Amino acid sequence: MPLLKNKLPRCVSLLLAAAGGLSAGERMDLDRVVPVPATEPIPVVDFFRPALLQEPKLNLSGTHIGAIITAGEDRHELLVYELKTQKIERVGGIGDKDIYQFSWLNDRRLVFELAARKLYGLGLFAADVGSIGNAYPLLQYYGSRLVAVPTQNRLQPLVWNSSDWETRRDLGVAAINTDIRGGKFVNLLAASDSNAQWSAAKDATDNNEKHIVDRYPVPASGIGYGYLADKEGRLEFAFTMQDGLPTLHRLVDRHWEKCPVNLERIDIINCGDQPGQLVVLGPRQDGKPRALQFMTGATGQLGDVVLQDEAYDFYDNGISNGWLYREPVHHLIIGAVYERDGPNVVWFSEGYRNLQKILDGFFPGLVVRILGSDEAQELFLVATFSDRHPVVYSWVDPKKRTAGLIKNSEPWIDPKRMQPMNIIKFKTRDGRRLDAYLTLPAGASKQNPPPLVVLPHGGPWARDSWGFDREAQFLASRGYAVLKPNYRGSNGYAWMFPEEDRWDFRKMHDDVTDATKAMIASGLIDGNRVAIMGGSFGGYLALAGVVNEPQLYRCAVTIAGVFDWAQQIKDKRYNQYDSPVFGWLMRKLGDPERQREKFDAISPVRHVDQVRVPVFVAHGKDDPIADIGQSRSLISELEKNHVPYEAFLVSEEGHGMGHLDNQVELYSRIEAFLAKYLGTATPATAAP
């Protein structure tokens, strides 16, 4: 089935022009959007600069595409492209502000969220096609998050206002009138003193209240951590947590009633196909993965099974590699996208199964994901990628057998110079077989084994997956093999292990150790030159690795890690009335005052005297998840025990490095650190 030429030949150049024009930094050539010559090393910035285009979405009639684009060094703006006229509009914040998480309300209006300094949410804004540059504020400094767009009144979306600026009080869900304009943008961060800040906050509140046309009650007990609407956008469920115990509530006659559902046995995935219905991961079953099935929220009665994989639990992370797909007219669930050892999609519709086959034929050798379509289901947006190719966005008209490029998200990456990601299995010491991903540098062989960087993911309740991986490709380009093990607790494995293993950090560490030793035994890498590196919980595992396995690794790299769990719980105590995290940690992990021996065992910062290798420590000073004090304490202990270390602590950064210049600096320092203590094979300039 031949793929015809792009019927919109200017689409590529127009979007490139709109998303390009990047100002060159002092050390970073961001004007270049093509790969460097194959004879040159790939610059660090090429692996970490933000994609030119992300999250493309069609409006209902398929006349316009909205997308997040990159401008300047790493600022994100909103672009709208009209397919018929090829007209482009864009809007962005001034200074260090980013647009993210936009949604179409109808064919002409969008809403989006604005953030400052990669740290602070400023509010929810709206803009109309034809005047995108004249965006106007809807809600500011209310911690506003879009819940749903009601099909009966799309211009009055439901928004959860999770935290008032002054009181930090949960304001619940409200319907807002997006037709009201004229409110001014209020910048509390720029207020010169408390009086100016108070005055600005009052202006923002006055504008907010003008937009709110209906309010729903806040559940009477517990701390709210989410709301869920039905498939038509009507508010139905709320989630709260009290003393670490989660509760599901159902909206009945404008008040919340508790549902007889044990959320420690049942995981809510999304709303179902009928009013009052949910899609859930059902209770554990001996010897097989949990079933994805319907459930009646009011009674907790389980219904038909939607999907049950033979080897993996389904999970929906709402980000990139797990979601339920709904058709655009009646919003019924017709597909499930999730990860096994590699990317996987299951269609419940014969029409979409056939469509997937057509799309796979259009893009041979690539994973093809349907992102959405117009209501007529005639024009589709698709994403294609592989382990060596970053995502490319395209449009497809299956009836006309035509397709065209919207945007190659990272055109400066040459797939020929990237290395394949191999899916491997490793055996844990208690006999389970888990997935890991191995990327070898060019020229690696058993005769020429490269040094290895073990890179466990954060979370820990997340998952590494097969596909293009920036960190892995960066390290491979520098001559390192990269191992990314999915340890117990990783998504998809819950059925394999007892529930308590989801909080057994020592066993997670042991899984990473077992994967590393299996890799050494394979002979594919140099077992005398192994490093461990990770961010967030991966940073914890990196330090735990060199504490508990002093002979296994030559050095460690930690980024935004937690190293003392008693201190982490103490830090979360301060906002225990605004956030459920403290109660959740106390219930699941334990009380540090009563279980001192346990917390001593799982807190590697208390055992730095066992570390025999150099450690690199990086952290953002404004991290709201893992306080900078975690890394400061680690540095203090490293100094006390005369352990060589390097540190990179950065102001106005959160959980990880959000600004490109800091990312480039971070990985340049990591590159030098690894070369100093691990050494590298000479990386090839091109794939063999």
C-alpha positions in Angstrom: 0.0 0.0 0.0 2.0 3.0 -1.2 2.2 6.2 0.9 1.4 9.2 -1.3 3.2 12.5 -1.1 2.5 15.0 1.6 -0.5 17.1 0.4 0.6 20.0 2.6 4.2 20.6 1.3 4.6 23.9 3.3 3.6 22.4 6.6 7.1 21.3 7.4 8.9 24.5 6.6 6.2 26.7 8.3 6.3 24.7 11.5 10.1 24.7 11.4 10.1 28.4 11.1 7.6 28.9 13.9 9.4 26.5 16.3 12.9 27.6 15.2 14.6 31.0 15.5 16.3 29.9 18.7 18.8 32.4 20.0 22.3 30.9 20.2 23.6 30.6 23.8 27.2 31.4 24.7 28.2 27.7 24.7 25.2 26.2 22.9 24.5 26.4 19.2 20.7 26.3 19.3 20.2 27.8 15.9 21.4 24.6 14.4 18.6 22.1 13.8 20.5 19.6 11.8 22.9 16.9 13.2 26.6 17.8 13.5 28.8 16.1 10.9 29.4 12.4 11.5 33.1 13.1 12.0 32.4 15.4 15.0 31.5 14.4 18.6 27.9 15.0 19.4 27.6 18.0 21.7 26.1 17.4 25.2 23.4 20.0 24.4 22.0 17.9 21.5 20.9 15.2 23.9 19.1 17.4 26.4 17.8 20.4 24.5 14.0 20.4 24.6 12.0 19.0 21.7 11.0 21.6 19.1 7.4 20.4 19.3 5.4 18.4 21.8 1.8 17.3 22.5 0.1 18.1 19.2 -3.7 18.0 19.5 -6.4 18.4 16.8 -9.5 20.4 17.5 -12.9 18.7 17.1 -13.4 19.4 13.4 -9.8 18.8 12.4 -9.2 22.3 11.1 -6.4 23.2 13.5 -3.5 21.6 15.3 -2.3 23.0 18.6 1.1 22.1 20.1 3.7 23.1 22.6 6.8 24.5 20.9 10.3 25.5 22.1 11.4 29.1 21.9 14.6 30.8 23.0 16.8 28.5 25.0 14.2 26.3 26.7 11.0 28.3 26.9 7.7 26.7 25.9 5.0 28.5 23.9 1.7 27.5 22.4 1.4 27.2 18.6 -1.8 26.9 16.6 -1.6 25.8 13.0 -4.6 26.0 10.6 -4.4 23.1 8.1 -6.3 24.7 5.2 -4.7 28.2 5.1 -1.4 27.1 6.7 -1.6 30.1 9.0 0.4 30.0 12.3 -0.3 31.7 15.5 1.7 31.5 18.8 1.6 32.8 22.3 4.2 32.6 25.1 5.0 34.1 28.4 7.5 36.9 28.8 10.8 36.0 30.5 11.3 32.7 32.2 7.7 31.5 31.8 6.4 28.4 30.1 3.1 27.2 28.7 2.2 23.6 29.4 -0.8 21.2 29.5 -3.1 22.9 27.0 -6.5 21.6 25.9 -9.0 22.5 23.2 -12.4 23.6 24.6 -14.1 23.8 21.2 -12.9 24.4 17.7 -11.8 28.0 18.5 -10.8 28.2 22.1 -8.0 26.7 24.1 -7.0 26.8 27.8 -3.5 26.4 29.0 -1.4 26.5 32.2 1.5 29.0 32.7 4.5 28.4 35.0 7.4 30.6 36.0 11.0 29.6 36.5 10.1 25.9 35.9 8.9 25.9 39.5 5.8 28.0 40.2 2.3 27.6 38.7 0.9 31.0 37.8 -2.5 30.0 36.6 -5.0 29.0 33.9 -5.4 31.1 30.8 -7.5 31.0 27.6 -7.0 32.1 24.0 -9.0 32.0 20.8 -8.0 31.0 17.3 -7.5 34.2 15.3 -6.2 36.1 18.4 -4.0 33.6 20.1 -1.6 36.3 21.1 -4.3 38.0 23.2 -4.5 35.3 25.8 -6.4 36.3 29.0 -6.3 35.0 32.6 -9.1 32.8 34.0 -7.7 31.8 37.4 -4.4 32.8 39.0 -2.6 31.4 42.1 -5.4 29.0 43.0 -3.4 25.9 42.1 -5.8 25.4 39.2 -5.9 22.1 37.3 -8.3 21.2 34.5 -10.5 18.3 35.5 -12.8 18.0 32.5 -14.4 19.7 29.5 -18.2 19.1 29.7 -19.6 18.1 26.3 -22.8 20.0 27.0 -21.0 23.3 27.8 -17.5 23.1 26.5 -16.8 26.8 27.3 -17.3 26.2 31.0 -14.7 23.7 31.9 -14.4 22.1 35.4 -11.3 23.1 37.3 -9.9 21.9 40.6 -8.6 24.9 42.6 -6.3 23.0 44.9 -4.6 25.7 46.9 -5.4 29.4 47.5 -2.3 31.5 47.6 -2.9 33.0 51.0 -4.7 30.3 53.0 -3.4 27.2 51.1 -7.0 26.0 51.5 -8.5 23.5 49.0 -11.2 25.4 47.2 -12.6 22.3 45.4 -13.9 22.0 41.9 -15.5 24.9 40.1 -17.1 25.6 36.7 -15.6 28.6 35.1 -16.9 31.0 32.5 -14.2 31.4 29.8 -16.2 34.1 28.0 -15.2 36.7 30.6 -12.2 38.7 29.5 -10.5 41.8 30.7 -8.7 40.4 33.8 -5.1 41.4 34.0 -2.1 39.1 34.6 -0.9 39.4 38.2 2.8 38.6 38.9 3.1 38.0 42.6 6.7 36.9 42.2 7.6 40.4 41.1 6.0 42.1 44.1 8.5 44.3 45.9 7.2 43.8 49.4 4.4 42.2 51.4 2.0 45.1 50.9 2.5 44.9 47.1 2.1 41.2 47.2 -1.2 41.4 49.2 -2.6 44.0 46.8 -1.6 41.9 43.8 -3.1 38.8 45.4 -6.4 40.6 46.0 -6.5 41.6 42.3 -5.9 38.0 41.3 -8.6 36.8 43.6 -11.2 39.4 42.4 -10.5 38.3 38.8 -10.8 34.6 39.8 -14.1 35.0 41.5 -15.6 36.7 38.5 -14.9 33.7 36.4 -16.4 31.1 38.8 -20.0 30.4 37.9 -20.6 27.2 40.0 -18.8 25.5 42.9 -18.9 21.9 44.0 -18.4 21.1 47.7 -15.1 19.9 49.1 -15.2 16.4 50.7 -15.8 16.8 54.4 -12.9 14.6 55.6 -9.3 14.0 54.5 -7.0 15.8 52.2 -8.0 15.9 48.5 -5.6 14.5 46.0 -7.8 14.3 42.9 -11.1 14.4 41.1 -12.6 12.4 38.2 -15.4 13.3 35.8 -17.4 10.9 33.6 -16.8 10.5 29.9 -19.1 13.5 29.2 -17.2 15.7 31.5 -19.7 15.6 34.5 -18.0 15.6 37.9 -18.5 12.2 39.6 -15.7 11.2 42.0 -13.2 12.6 44.5 -10.2 11.1 46.2 -9.0 12.0 49.7 -6.5 10.7 52.1 -6.7 10.7 55.9 -3.8 9.4 58.0 -2.4 7.6 54.9 -5.7 5.9 54.1 -7.2 6.8 50.7 -11.0 7.1 50.2 -13.2 7.3 47.1 -16.2 9.6 47.2 -19.1 9.8 44.8 -21.1 13.0 44.1 -24.8 12.6 44.9 -27.2 15.5 44.8 -24.4 18.0 45.3 -22.8 16.3 48.2 -20.1 13.6 48.5 -20.8 10.1 49.7 -18.1 7.6 50.6 -17.9 4.6 48.4 -17.4 1.1 49.8 -14.1 0.6 47.8 -10.8 -0.3 49.3 -8.3 1.8 47.4 -5.5 -0.2 48.8 -6.8 -3.3 46.9 -8.3 -1.5 43.9 -6.5 1.0 41.7 -8.7 3.5 39.9 -7.5 4.0 36.3 -10.2 6.2 34.8 -13.9 6.7 34.3 -15.9 4.0 32.5 -18.3 3.9 29.6 -21.4 4.4 31.7 -22.4 7.0 34.4 -21.1 6.0 37.8 -18.7 3.5 36.3 -15.0 3.3 36.7 -12.2 1.4 35.1 -10.0 -0.2 37.7 -7.2 -2.6 38.3 -9.0 -5.3 40.2 -7.7 -7.1 43.3 -4.7 -9.4 43.2 -5.1 -12.8 41.7 -2.7 -15.7 42.6 -0.2 -16.3 39.9 -1.4 -13.8 37.2 -1.5 -10.1 36.5 -4.4 -8.0 37.8 -7.4 -7.6 35.5 -8.3 -4.2 34.0 -12.1 -4.1 34.5 -15.2 -2.0 35.0 -16.5 -1.3 38.5 -19.6 0.4 39.8 -18.4 3.2 42.0 -21.5 3.4 44.3 -21.3 -0.3 45.3 -17.7 -1.4 44.5 -19.1 -4.2 42.4 -16.7 -5.4 39.8 -17.9 -5.9 36.2 -16.6 -7.0 32.8 -12.9 -7.5 32.3 -11.5 -5.0 29.8 -8.0 -6.4 29.5 -5.9 -9.0 31.3 -2.3 -9.5 30.1 -0.6 -12.8 30.6 2.6 -11.3 32.0 2.2 -7.6 33.0 -0.2 -5.5 35.0 -1.7 -2.6 32.9 -0.8 0.8 34.2 -1.8 4.3 33.1 0.8 6.9 33.9 -0.9 9.6 31.9 2.3 10.7 30.4 3.8 8.8 27.4 3.5 5.0 27.7 0.2 4.1 29.2 -3.3 5.3 28.6 -6.8 4.2 27.6 -7.8 5.4 24.1 -11.4 6.7 23.6 -13.1 7.3 20.3 -13.9 11.0 19.8 -17.7 10.9 19.3 -19.2 8.8 22.2 -15.9 8.7 24.2 -16.1 4.9 24.6 -12.9 3.0 25.5 -11.6 1.3 22.3 -8.0 0.7 23.1 -5.2 0.3 25.7 -1.7 1.5 25.3 0.8 0.2 27.8 4.3 -1.3 28.3 5.3 -4.9 28.5 9.0 -5.5 27.9 8.4 -3.3 24.9 5.7 -0.9 23.7 2.3 -2.6 23.3 -1.2 -1.6 22.1 -4.5 -3.6 22.3 -7.5 -2.4 20.3 -11.0 -3.6 21.2 -12.3 -2.2 17.9 -11.8 -4.1 14.7 -11.8 -0.8 12.8 -8.9 0.5 14.8 -7.0 -2.9 14.6 -7.2 -2.5 10.9 -6.2 1.2 11.1 -3.1 0.2 13.2 -2.1 -2.2 10.5 -2.4 0.5 7.9 -0.3 2.9 10.0 2.3 0.3 10.7 2.6 -0.1 6.9 3.0 3.6 6.5 5.9 3.8 8.9 7.9 0.5 8.7 10.4 -0.1 11.4 8.9 2.4 13.8 6.5 2.2 16.7 3.3 4.0 15.7 1.0 5.5 18.3 -2.4 7.1 17.5 -2.6 10.3 19.5 -6.1 11.4 18.4 -8.3 12.4 15.6 -11.1 14.7 14.5 -14.7 13.8 15.4 -15.2 12.4 11.9 -12.3 10.1 12.4 -10.9 11.0 9.0 -7.8 12.8 10.1 -5.4 11.3 12.7 -2.4 12.5 14.5 0.3 9.9 15.1 3.6 9.7 16.8 6.4 7.4 15.5 9.6 6.5 17.3 12.2 3.8 17.8 15.1 3.2 20.2 17.3 5.2 17.8 14.9 7.8 16.6 13.2 10.5 18.7 9.5 11.0 18.2 8.2 12.3 14.9 4.7 13.7 14.7 2.6 13.2 11.5 -0.9 13.5 10.2 -2.6 10.7 8.3 -5.7 10.5 6.2 -6.4 6.7 6.0 -9.2 7.0 3.4 -7.1 9.0 1.0 -3.9 7.0 1.9 -2.1 10.2 2.5 0.2 11.4 5.3 2.5 14.3 6.0 5.1 15.4 8.5 4.1 17.8 11.2 7.4 17.9 13.0 10.5 15.9 13.8 10.8 16.8 17.4 14.6 16.5 17.6 16.0 16.9 14.0 19.5 17.5 15.3 19.7 13.8 16.3 21.1 11.5 13.6 19.5 8.1 14.1 22.4 6.5 12.3 24.7 7.6 15.2 22.4 6.3 17.9 22.7 2.8 19.4 20.1 0.1 19.7 18.4 -0.6 23.0 18.4 -4.3 23.8 15.7 -5.9 25.9 17.1 -8.4 28.3 15.9 -10.4 31.3 17.7 -10.9 34.6 16.9 -13.2 37.5 16.4 -11.9 41.0 17.8 -13.8 44.0 14.2 -14.9 44.9 13.8 -16.4 41.4 11.8 -13.7 39.5 12.7 -12.7 35.9 12.5 -9.0 35.4 13.2 -6.7 32.4 16.2 -4.5 31.8 17.4 -2.4 28.9 21.0 -2.5 27.6 22.5 0.1 25.3 26.0 -0.7 24.1 28.3 1.9 22.6 29.5 1.6 19.0 32.3 -0.9 18.6 31.6 -2.7 21.8 32.2 -6.5 21.9 33.3 -9.2 24.2 36.8 -8.6 22.8 36.4 -4.9 23.5 34.1 -4.7 26.5 33.1 -1.1 27.5 32.7 0.3 31.0 29.2 0.2 32.3 26.9 2.8 33.9 23.9 1.3 35.8 21.0 3.7 35.6 18.0 2.7 37.9 14.9 4.8 37.4 13.3 7.0 40.0 9.8 6.6 41.4 10.2 3.9 42.6 6.7 3.2 41.2 7.6 4.0 37.6 9.2 2.1 34.8 11.9 2.3 32.2 10.7 1.4 28.8 12.0 0.7 25.3 12.4 3.7 23.1 14.7 6.7 22.5 16.4 7.5 25.8 18.5 10.7 26.0 20.6 9.7 29.0 21.4 6.3 27.6 22.3 7.6 24.2 24.4 10.4 25.7 26.4 8.0 27.8 26.7 5.5 24.9 28.1 8.3 22.7 30.8 8.7 25.3 31.8 5.1 25.2 29.7 3.6 28.0 27.4 0.7 28.1 24.1 1.6 29.9 22.0 -0.8 31.9 18.5 0.3 33.0 16.9 -2.4 35.2 13.3 -2.5 36.2 13.4 -3.6 39.8 10.4 -4.8 41.9 8.0 -1.9 42.5 8.3 -0.9 38.8 5.0 -0.6 37.0 3.7 -3.9 35.5 5.2 -6.2 38.2 2.9 -5.8 41.2 1.3 -9.2 40.6 4.7 -10.9 40.9 5.6 -9.8 44.5 3.9 -9.5 47.9 2.3 -6.1 48.5 5.0 -5.2 51.1 7.7 -5.5 48.4 6.4 -2.2 47.0 8.0 -0.6 50.1 11.0 -2.8 50.6 13.8 -0.6 49.4 16.5 -3.1 50.3 15.0 -5.7 48.0 14.8 -3.0 45.2 18.5 -2.4 45.8 19.2 -6.1 45.7 17.4 -6.4 42.3 19.6 -3.7 40.9 22.7 -5.5 42.2 21.5 -8.8 40.7 21.0 -7.1 37.3 24.5 -5.6 37.5 26.1 -8.8 38.4 24.2 -10.6 35.6 25.5 -8.0 33.2 29.1 -8.5 34.4 28.7 -12.3 34.1 27.7 -11.9 30.4 31.1 -10.7 29.5 29.7 -7.9 27.4 31.0 -5.2 29.7 34.2 -4.6 31.7 33.3 -5.7 35.1 36.1 -3.8 36.7 34.8 -0.4 35.4 31.2 -0.1 36.6 29.4 3.1 37.9 25.9 3.6 39.3 23.9 6.7 38.6 20.3 7.8 39.2 17.9 10.7 39.9 15.3 10.9 42.7 14.7 7.4 44.0 17.4 6.3 41.5 19.7 8.6 43.3 18.9 6.8 46.5 19.6 3.5 44.8 22.9 4.9 43.6 24.1 5.8 47.1 22.7 2.5 48.5 24.6 0.7 45.8 28.0 2.0 46.9 27.2 1.7 50.6 26.0 -1.9 50.4 28.2 -3.2 47.5 31.6 -1.4 48.1 33.5 -3.7 45.7 31.0 -3.6 42.8 31.1 0.0 41.6 34.0 2.4 40.9 31.9 5.6 41.5 28.3 6.9 42.0 26.3 9.8 40.7 23.2 11.0 42.6 20.7 13.7 41.3 18.0 15.0 43.6 18.1 11.9 45.8 16.6 11.0 49.2 19.2 9.4 51.5 17.6 9.7 54.9 13.9 8.5 55.0 13.4 9.7 58.6 14.4 13.2 57.6 12.1 13.0 54.5 9.1 12.2 56.7 10.1 15.0 59.1 10.3 17.4 56.2 6.8 16.4 55.0 5.3 16.8 58.5 5.4 20.6 58.1 2.7 20.6 55.4 0.7 17.5 56.7 -2.5 19.5 56.7 -2.2 20.5 53.0 -0.7 17.4 51.5 -1.4 13.7 52.0 2.3 12.7 51.6 3.2 12.8 55.3 0.4 10.5 56.4 0.9 8.2 53.4 4.7 7.8 54.2 4.0 7.2 57.9 1.4 4.5 57.2 3.4 2.8 54.4 7.0 3.2 55.5 6.5 3.5 59.2 7.2 5.8 62.1 10.9 6.8 62.4 10.6 7.3 66.1 9.3 3.8 66.8 11.2 2.0 64.1 14.7 3.5 64.4 16.5 0.3 63.4 14.5 0.0 60.2 15.1 3.6 59.2 18.7 3.3 60.0 19.0 0.3 57.6 17.2 2.0 54.7 19.0 5.4 55.0 22.4 5.1 53.3 23.5 8.6 54.4 24.0 7.1 57.8 26.5 4.5 56.5 28.8 6.7 54.4 31.7 5.2 56.4 31.2 2.1 54.2 31.6 4.1 50.9 35.0 3.4 49.2 34.5 5.2 45.9 34.0 8.8 44.7 30.4 10.3 44.7 29.0 13.0 42.5 26.1 14.9 44.2 23.7 17.2 42.3 20.5 18.9 43.6 18.2 21.9 42.9 18.1 24.2 45.9 14.3 24.7 45.5 13.4 21.1 45.2 9.8 20.6 46.6 10.0 16.8 46.6 13.4 15.9 48.0 14.7 18.8 50.1 18.2 20.1 49.3 19.0 19.2 52.9 19.2 15.6 51.8 22.2 16.3 49.6 23.8 18.8 52.0 23.7 16.1 54.7 25.3 13.6 52.3 28.1 16.1 51.4 28.7 16.6 55.1 29.0 12.9 55.7 31.3 12.5 52.7 33.6 15.2 54.0 33.5 13.7 57.5 34.5 10.3 56.2 37.1 11.6 53.7 35.2 10.3 50.7 36.2 12.1 47.4 33.2 13.9 46.0 32.0 16.6 43.6 28.9 18.7 44.1 26.6 20.7 41.8 23.9 22.5 43.8 21.9 25.0 41.8 19.6 27.8 42.9 16.1 28.2 41.4 16.0 24.6 40.3 13.5 22.0 41.5 13.4 18.2 41.4 16.0 17.8 38.7 17.4 20.5 36.4 14.7 22.3 34.5 16.8 24.9 32.7 18.8 23.8 29.7 22.0 25.6 30.7 22.0 23.8 34.0 21.2 20.5 32.4 24.1 20.9 30.0 26.4 21.9 32.9 25.2 18.9 34.9 25.9 16.3 32.2 29.2 17.9 31.2 30.3 17.6 34.8 29.0 14.0 35.0 30.9 13.2 31.8 34.2 14.5 33.3 33.5 12.7 36.6 33.0 9.4 34.9 36.0 9.8 32.7 38.1 10.6 35.7 37.1 7.7 37.9 35.8 5.1 35.4 37.6 5.8 32.2 36.0 5.3 28.8 36.5 3.4 25.6 37.0 5.6 22.6 33.5 6.4 21.3 33.0 5.9 17.6 31.8 8.9 15.6 29.3 6.8 13.7 27.5 3.5 14.0 29.3 0.6 12.4 
